[in-house]
Amino acid sequence: MSVKPVPEGYRSVTPYLIVRGAVQALDFYRRAFDAKEIMRLTMPDGTLGHAETQIGDSRVLLGDESPQRNVKSPSTLGGSSVHMLIYVADADVAVKQAIAAGATEVRPVADQFYGDRSGTISDPFGHQWTLSTHKEDVSHAEMQRRMDVMVKPG
């Protein structure tokens, strides 16, 4: 029996989030995004060394920060340069659910020039998530035209 290069249930690119308070993050992602916990590995001090969740059709891995190993959360760094995007059936409903679970609205839900309806929230652990519903197929040329109109000065 041969082993698959990408394990069953994973995608080629799998996000791995570092948070301060991974146990609480697992609970938040369950309430906010309907995440299903797949597994967790607990360190002797009670922190999570590794956990896996399923959000929609994608795995999201996470663990507690460990500054002594240079593994730092957005809380320690003062923010994150990485934002996550989740495609959902209804962005309006999904953003309301995330806010009810404890997220903060960053960008209200609105129709976007690239064909999605989306809004962005910040989770209590310093990661930003855009919740998006694809509404319109837009060609690259049309997307560029719409963006040019949107950012045109004056």
ABEGO torsion letter per residue (X at the ends): XBBBABBBGBBABBBBBBBBGAAAAAAAAAAAAGBBBABBBBBAAGBBABBBBBBEABBBBBBBBBAAAGBBBAAAAGEBABBBBBBBABAAAAAAAAAAAGBBBABBBBBBAAGBBBBBBBBAAGBBBBBBBBABBBBAAAAAAAAAAAABBX
